[in-house]
Amino acid sequence: MKSSLRRLGNIRETDFVFRREDVQGKECINQYMLGETLGEGSYAEVKLATATLLGREQQYAVKIIDKRRIKKRRQFQRDAQGKLVVTDGMLQVLKEISIMKRLRHPNI
């Protein structure tokens, strides 16, 4: 199965995730070897990841989202007309991704 990879500046986005363990038993997702947990929340955790590209090691922070938990998460708000609007967790994640894509900072 081939991964669909798009490059948007320094952002890499893929439609396919390949999980495996390397020969030392470390968890890998696509080309990233996962390391220590940097932080975690109610539906996701952020791990330090290392990828070797063109003979150089590069470190990244990878956010791993538990889709089972996020689909159960609901948020209730009222719109401008006073109607109740329900959004699920995936909509919130997509909004976060949209915001992150627009940010330009050397540490992001």
C-alpha positions as CSV (number, residue, x, y, z in Angstrom):
1,M,0.0,0.0,0.0
2,K,1.4,3.3,-1.0
3,S,1.2,6.3,1.3
4,S,-0.4,9.5,-0.1
5,L,2.1,12.2,1.0
6,R,1.6,15.9,0.4
7,R,4.1,18.6,1.2
8,L,2.8,22.0,2.2
9,G,6.0,24.0,3.0
10,N,7.5,22.3,6.0
11,I,4.3,20.4,6.8
12,R,4.0,16.7,5.9
13,E,0.6,15.2,5.7
14,T,-0.2,11.6,4.9
15,D,-3.5,9.7,4.4
16,F,-2.0,6.3,5.4
17,V,-0.3,5.2,8.6
18,F,1.9,2.2,8.7
19,R,2.7,1.0,12.3
20,R,5.5,-1.4,13.1
21,E,8.3,-2.2,15.5
22,D,11.9,-1.9,14.5
23,V,14.6,-4.6,15.2
24,Q,15.2,-3.1,18.7
25,G,11.4,-3.3,19.5
26,K,10.8,0.5,19.2
27,E,7.5,1.6,17.8
28,C,7.6,3.2,14.4
29,I,4.9,5.1,12.5
30,N,5.7,5.5,8.8
31,Q,9.3,6.8,8.7
32,Y,9.3,8.1,12.3
33,M,10.8,6.1,15.2
34,L,8.8,7.1,18.3
35,G,10.6,8.0,21.6
36,E,9.5,9.4,24.9
37,T,6.1,10.9,25.6
38,L,6.3,14.7,25.7
39,G,2.7,15.3,26.8
40,E,-0.7,13.9,26.8
41,G,-4.3,15.0,27.0
42,S,-7.8,13.5,27.1
43,Y,-7.7,12.1,23.6
44,A,-4.1,12.4,22.3
45,E,-0.5,12.1,23.2
46,V,2.6,13.9,21.8
47,K,5.8,11.8,21.4
48,L,9.3,12.7,20.4
49,A,10.0,11.1,17.0
50,T,13.1,10.7,14.9
51,A,13.4,10.2,11.2
52,T,16.5,9.7,9.1
53,L,16.3,11.6,5.9
54,L,19.3,11.8,3.4
55,G,21.6,10.4,6.1
56,R,20.6,13.1,8.7
57,E,18.6,12.5,11.8
58,Q,15.8,15.0,12.3
59,Q,13.6,15.2,15.4
60,Y,9.8,15.9,15.4
61,A,6.9,16.1,17.8
62,V,4.2,13.7,16.6
63,K,0.6,14.0,17.9
64,I,-1.1,10.6,18.1
65,I,-4.9,10.9,18.3
66,D,-7.1,8.1,19.7
67,K,-10.0,8.1,17.1
68,R,-12.3,6.1,19.4
69,R,-12.1,8.7,22.1
70,I,-12.3,11.7,19.8
71,K,-15.4,10.5,18.1
72,K,-17.2,10.3,21.4
73,R,-16.3,13.8,22.4
74,R,-19.1,16.3,21.8
75,Q,-19.3,20.1,22.2
76,F,-22.6,22.0,22.5
77,Q,-22.8,25.7,21.5
78,R,-25.5,28.1,20.4
79,D,-25.1,29.8,17.0
80,A,-25.9,33.5,16.2
81,Q,-29.6,32.6,15.8
82,G,-29.7,30.8,19.2
83,K,-29.9,27.3,17.6
84,L,-28.0,24.5,19.4
85,V,-25.1,23.3,17.4
86,V,-23.3,20.0,18.2
87,T,-19.7,19.4,17.0
88,D,-17.8,16.3,17.5
89,G,-14.2,15.9,18.4
90,M,-13.0,15.2,14.8
91,L,-14.2,18.6,13.8
92,Q,-12.2,20.2,16.6
93,V,-9.1,18.2,15.5
94,L,-9.5,19.4,11.9
95,K,-9.8,23.0,13.1
96,E,-6.6,22.5,15.1
97,I,-4.8,21.1,12.0
98,S,-6.0,24.1,9.9
99,I,-4.7,26.5,12.4
100,M,-1.3,24.7,12.7
101,K,-0.9,24.8,8.9
102,R,-1.1,28.6,8.9
103,L,1.5,29.1,11.6
104,R,5.0,30.0,10.6
105,H,7.5,29.6,13.4
106,P,10.9,27.8,13.5
107,N,9.8,25.6,16.4
108,I,6.5,24.5,14.8
